[in-house]
Amino acid sequence: MGPATCIELAERTGLDERYVREWLGAMTTGGIFSYDAATKTYVLPAEHAVVLTGHTMRNMVPLSRMVTLLAKYVEAVGACFRLGGGVPYSAFRPEFTQVMEDGWRRIYDEQLVTGFLPRVPGFTNVTTRMSRSDSKPEYALRTSAAALVTLSTC
């Protein structure tokens, strides 16, 4: 979006200007946003945007949802420390599963073929042969899945 004044950002987002101003003040004080006093504009530096926006594995925002989720169970976990026992996994569902999927999906999307699968013994040779025999991604994906199943049974 680029630099914006507080009013411009409030208009772009459809939010109340006063709250946007207070939030930007906190974000600027915390070093997240930069402020240019000459133009009265705020900007999210590119090196910060990469970990706060987008659909890449570098976006840390999905993981921040875990803090909110786990905070709901502090009292129950505290009781377990006093009385023993535990909080069943089912108590965390479905939110826990959704948060984990959102965070890991980004990693898998970026790293499955180039990061994870090459570490499976023999899998790199299979994918190399596949890429030479057929350039259709759907075929490669089906073949990759079949190869992974085959390798996991070896």
C-alpha positions as CSV (number, residue, x, y, z in Angstrom):
1,M,0.0,0.0,0.0
2,G,2.9,2.4,0.6
3,P,3.2,5.3,3.0
4,A,0.0,6.9,4.4
5,T,-1.1,9.5,6.8
6,C,-3.2,8.4,9.7
7,I,-6.3,9.7,8.0
8,E,-5.5,8.0,4.7
9,L,-4.9,4.7,6.4
10,A,-8.2,5.0,8.4
11,E,-10.0,5.7,5.1
12,R,-8.3,2.8,3.3
13,T,-9.2,0.4,6.0
14,G,-12.6,1.8,7.0
15,L,-11.6,2.2,10.6
16,D,-12.0,5.0,13.0
17,E,-9.2,7.6,12.6
18,R,-8.7,8.0,16.4
19,Y,-8.1,4.3,17.0
20,V,-5.8,4.1,13.9
21,R,-3.8,7.1,15.2
22,E,-3.4,5.5,18.6
23,W,-2.5,2.2,17.1
24,L,0.0,3.7,14.7
25,G,1.6,5.6,17.7
26,A,2.1,2.4,19.5
27,M,3.4,0.6,16.4
28,T,5.8,3.5,15.7
29,T,7.0,3.6,19.4
30,G,7.6,-0.2,19.2
31,G,9.7,0.2,16.1
32,I,7.2,-1.7,13.9
33,F,6.2,1.3,11.7
34,S,8.3,4.2,10.7
35,Y,7.1,7.8,10.8
36,D,8.2,10.6,8.5
37,A,7.5,13.9,10.3
38,A,8.0,16.0,7.2
39,T,5.2,14.2,5.3
40,K,3.3,13.1,8.4
41,T,3.2,9.6,6.8
42,Y,3.6,6.1,8.3
43,V,5.2,3.2,6.6
44,L,5.6,-0.5,7.3
45,P,9.3,-1.1,6.3
46,A,9.7,-4.0,3.8
47,E,11.8,-6.0,6.3
48,H,8.9,-5.8,8.8
49,A,6.2,-6.4,6.2
50,V,7.8,-9.7,5.1
51,V,7.1,-11.2,8.6
52,L,3.7,-9.5,9.1
53,T,1.9,-9.9,5.7
54,G,1.5,-12.2,2.8
55,H,1.0,-16.0,2.3
56,T,4.6,-17.0,2.8
57,M,6.2,-19.1,5.6
58,R,7.9,-15.9,6.8
59,N,4.6,-14.4,7.9
60,M,4.6,-14.9,11.7
61,V,1.1,-13.5,12.2
62,P,-0.6,-17.0,12.1
63,L,1.6,-18.0,15.1
64,S,0.4,-15.0,17.1
65,R,-3.0,-16.6,17.1
66,M,-1.5,-19.4,19.2
67,V,-0.9,-17.0,22.1
68,T,-4.6,-16.0,22.2
69,L,-5.7,-19.6,22.0
70,L,-3.4,-20.9,24.7
71,A,-4.3,-18.0,27.0
72,K,-7.9,-19.5,27.2
73,Y,-6.5,-22.5,29.0
74,V,-4.1,-20.9,31.5
75,E,-6.6,-21.4,34.4
76,A,-7.2,-25.1,33.5
77,V,-3.5,-25.8,33.2
78,G,-2.8,-24.0,36.5
79,A,-5.4,-26.3,38.1
80,C,-3.6,-29.3,36.7
81,F,-0.4,-28.1,38.3
82,R,-2.2,-28.0,41.7
83,L,-4.4,-31.1,41.4
84,G,-2.7,-33.2,38.7
85,G,-4.3,-34.4,35.6
86,G,-4.3,-32.6,32.3
87,V,-6.3,-30.7,29.8
88,P,-7.5,-33.1,27.1
89,Y,-6.5,-32.4,23.5
90,S,-10.2,-32.3,22.5
91,A,-10.5,-29.1,24.7
92,F,-8.2,-27.3,22.3
93,R,-10.1,-28.3,19.1
94,P,-10.9,-27.2,16.5
95,E,-9.1,-23.9,17.0
96,F,-5.7,-25.5,17.8
97,T,-5.8,-27.6,14.6
98,Q,-6.8,-24.5,12.5
99,V,-4.0,-22.4,13.9
100,M,-1.4,-25.1,13.3
101,E,-2.7,-25.8,9.8
102,D,-2.5,-22.1,8.9
103,G,1.0,-21.8,10.2
104,W,2.3,-25.1,8.7
105,R,0.4,-24.8,5.4
106,R,2.7,-21.8,4.5
107,I,5.8,-23.8,5.3
108,Y,4.6,-26.9,3.4
109,D,3.6,-24.8,0.4
110,E,7.1,-23.4,0.1
111,Q,9.2,-26.2,1.4
112,L,7.6,-29.5,0.6
113,V,9.2,-30.2,-2.8
114,T,12.4,-28.3,-2.3
115,G,13.0,-28.7,1.4
116,F,11.3,-31.7,3.0
117,L,11.0,-34.3,0.2
118,P,14.7,-34.1,-0.9
119,R,15.6,-35.4,2.6
120,V,13.7,-38.6,2.1
121,P,16.2,-41.2,1.0
122,G,15.7,-42.0,-2.7
123,F,13.0,-39.5,-3.2
124,T,15.2,-36.9,-5.1
125,N,15.9,-39.5,-7.8
126,V,12.2,-40.2,-8.2
127,T,11.3,-36.6,-8.6
128,T,14.2,-36.0,-11.0
129,R,13.0,-38.8,-13.2
130,M,9.4,-37.5,-13.0
131,S,10.4,-33.9,-14.0
132,R,12.2,-35.3,-17.1
133,S,9.3,-37.6,-18.2
134,D,6.4,-35.2,-17.9
135,S,6.1,-31.5,-17.3
136,K,2.5,-31.4,-16.2
137,P,2.3,-30.4,-12.5
138,E,-0.9,-32.5,-11.8
139,Y,0.9,-35.6,-13.0
140,A,4.0,-34.8,-11.1
141,L,2.0,-34.2,-7.9
142,R,0.1,-37.5,-8.3
143,T,3.3,-39.3,-9.1
144,S,5.1,-37.6,-6.1
145,A,2.3,-38.7,-3.7
146,A,2.5,-42.3,-5.1
147,A,6.3,-42.3,-4.8
148,L,6.1,-41.0,-1.2
149,V,3.7,-43.8,-0.3
150,T,6.0,-46.3,-2.0
151,L,9.0,-45.0,-0.2
152,S,7.3,-45.0,3.1
153,T,6.5,-48.7,2.8
154,C,10.1,-49.7,2.0
